[in-house]
Amino acid sequence: MIVPFALISDRGFAARMASFGIALWSVATALMGRTHGIASMAAARVCVGLGQAAFSPSSAALNAAYSTPEKRSTSFAISYGVSYLGYIIGLAGIPVAILMRLFVREPRIPHAAKDVGSWRALLANRPLRDLLLYGVTGQVVNYGIALWGVSFYMRSSGLSSG
């Protein structure tokens, strides 16, 4: 869902999409602690993923629009660093989403970003497509290792949680 959310963000809805993503991510994270079965856990986890997918490209668009080139890397680092708190804190993101919706203006979108032809040209670029494939594959592998690695080693090597 990150690509459709990115397309929406690039068409002038980055601030609203970021606010929506933070709110959904926050509520879904809080609901993860209240699940009582595999179906409710899966539904909450899907909503966490949708919130993250909405937030990521829209926050990148906002960082690019509202930071100077000299400060852009710092802006991205703070934005993505703080977003990791969303994995733990849950509902604390709701005030952030509300403030963002009320006070962050939609950035001006260059005409080229609105042109569908520019997306076709980008996707026709084989190195870029390979990089996107690598990024998606890397994320799947990294999340799998991070989420299931400990329990795998506990089961396969007879290790305790301590």
C-alpha positions as CSV (number, residue, x, y, z in Angstrom):
1,M,0.0,0.0,0.0
2,I,3.0,2.3,0.2
3,V,2.9,3.1,-3.5
4,P,-0.8,4.1,-3.7
5,F,-0.3,6.2,-0.5
6,A,2.8,7.8,-2.0
7,L,0.8,8.7,-5.2
8,I,-1.9,10.3,-3.1
9,S,0.7,12.2,-1.1
10,D,2.4,13.4,-4.2
11,R,-0.9,14.8,-5.5
12,G,-1.2,17.3,-2.8
13,F,-2.3,15.4,0.3
14,A,0.9,14.7,2.1
15,A,0.0,16.4,5.4
16,R,-3.4,14.8,5.5
17,M,-2.0,11.4,4.6
18,A,0.7,11.7,7.3
19,S,-1.9,12.7,9.9
20,F,-4.1,9.8,8.9
21,G,-1.2,7.4,9.0
22,I,-0.1,8.5,12.5
23,A,-3.6,8.2,13.8
24,L,-4.3,4.8,12.3
25,W,-0.8,3.5,13.4
26,S,-1.4,4.8,16.9
27,V,-4.9,3.3,17.4
28,A,-3.9,0.0,15.8
29,T,-0.8,-0.2,18.0
30,A,-2.9,0.3,21.1
31,L,-5.4,-2.3,19.9
32,M,-2.6,-4.8,19.5
33,G,-2.4,-4.9,23.3
34,R,-6.2,-5.7,23.5
35,T,-6.4,-8.6,21.0
36,H,-7.7,-11.9,22.1
37,G,-7.2,-14.2,19.1
38,I,-5.4,-14.6,15.9
39,A,-8.1,-12.9,13.8
40,S,-8.1,-9.7,15.9
41,M,-4.3,-9.7,16.1
42,A,-4.0,-10.0,12.3
43,A,-6.6,-7.3,11.7
44,A,-4.8,-4.9,14.2
45,R,-1.4,-5.7,12.6
46,V,-2.8,-5.0,9.1
47,C,-4.0,-1.6,10.3
48,V,-0.5,-0.9,11.9
49,G,1.0,-1.7,8.5
50,L,-1.5,0.5,6.7
51,G,-0.7,3.4,9.1
52,Q,3.0,2.9,8.5
53,A,2.5,2.7,4.7
54,A,0.5,6.0,4.8
55,F,3.0,7.8,7.0
56,S,6.3,6.9,5.4
57,P,6.0,8.5,1.9
58,S,3.9,11.4,3.2
59,S,6.5,12.2,5.8
60,A,9.2,12.0,3.2
61,A,7.3,14.5,1.1
62,L,6.8,16.9,4.0
63,N,10.5,16.6,5.0
64,A,11.6,17.4,1.5
65,A,9.1,20.3,1.2
66,Y,9.8,22.0,4.6
67,S,13.5,21.5,5.1
68,T,16.4,23.1,3.4
69,P,18.9,20.9,1.5
70,E,21.5,21.5,4.2
71,K,19.2,20.3,7.0
72,R,17.2,17.6,5.1
73,S,19.2,14.6,6.3
74,T,18.7,15.8,9.9
75,S,15.0,16.3,9.3
76,F,14.6,12.8,7.9
77,A,16.6,11.3,10.7
78,I,14.5,13.0,13.4
79,S,11.2,12.0,11.6
80,Y,12.1,8.4,11.1
81,G,13.8,8.1,14.5
82,V,10.7,9.5,16.3
83,S,8.4,7.2,14.3
84,Y,10.0,4.2,16.0
85,L,8.3,5.4,19.2
86,G,5.0,4.5,17.4
87,Y,5.9,0.8,17.9
88,I,5.8,1.2,21.7
89,I,3.7,4.2,22.7
90,G,0.4,3.7,20.9
91,L,-2.2,6.3,21.5
92,A,0.4,9.1,22.2
93,G,0.4,9.6,18.4
94,I,-3.2,10.8,18.4
95,P,-2.4,14.3,19.7
96,V,0.4,14.5,17.1
97,A,-2.0,13.5,14.3
98,I,-4.5,16.1,15.4
99,L,-1.9,18.9,15.7
100,M,-0.5,17.9,12.3
101,R,-3.9,18.0,10.7
102,L,-4.7,21.4,12.2
103,F,-1.4,23.2,11.7
104,V,0.7,21.6,8.9
105,R,-0.2,23.0,5.5
106,E,0.0,20.9,2.4
107,P,3.3,21.7,0.6
108,R,3.3,23.0,-2.9
109,I,3.7,20.1,-5.3
110,P,5.8,20.7,-8.4
111,H,4.0,20.1,-11.7
112,A,6.3,17.2,-12.6
113,A,5.1,15.2,-9.6
114,K,1.5,15.5,-10.8
115,D,2.5,14.1,-14.3
116,V,1.7,10.4,-14.6
117,G,4.2,10.2,-17.5
118,S,7.1,11.0,-15.0
119,W,6.1,7.9,-13.0
120,R,6.2,5.7,-16.1
121,A,9.6,7.1,-16.9
122,L,10.9,6.3,-13.4
123,L,9.5,2.8,-13.5
124,A,11.1,2.2,-16.9
125,N,14.4,2.8,-15.3
126,R,15.8,-0.7,-14.6
127,P,18.3,0.2,-11.8
128,L,15.5,2.0,-10.0
129,R,13.1,-1.0,-10.3
130,D,15.9,-3.3,-9.1
131,L,16.5,-1.0,-6.1
132,L,12.8,-1.0,-5.3
133,L,12.7,-4.8,-5.5
134,Y,15.8,-5.0,-3.2
135,G,14.2,-2.6,-0.7
136,V,10.9,-4.5,-0.5
137,T,12.8,-7.9,-0.2
138,G,15.2,-6.4,2.4
139,Q,12.3,-5.1,4.5
140,V,10.5,-8.5,4.4
141,V,13.7,-10.4,5.4
142,N,14.7,-7.8,8.1
143,Y,11.2,-7.8,9.7
144,G,11.1,-11.6,9.6
145,I,14.5,-11.8,11.4
146,A,13.6,-9.1,13.9
147,L,10.2,-10.5,14.8
148,W,10.8,-14.2,14.6
149,G,14.6,-14.7,15.0
150,V,14.6,-14.9,18.8
151,S,11.9,-17.5,19.0
152,F,13.5,-19.5,16.2
153,Y,16.8,-19.6,18.1
154,M,15.1,-20.5,21.3
155,R,13.3,-23.5,19.7
156,S,16.1,-24.7,17.5
157,S,18.9,-24.3,20.0
158,G,17.0,-25.0,23.2
159,L,17.8,-21.5,24.6
160,S,15.7,-19.9,27.3
161,S,14.3,-16.4,27.1
162,G,16.8,-15.3,29.8
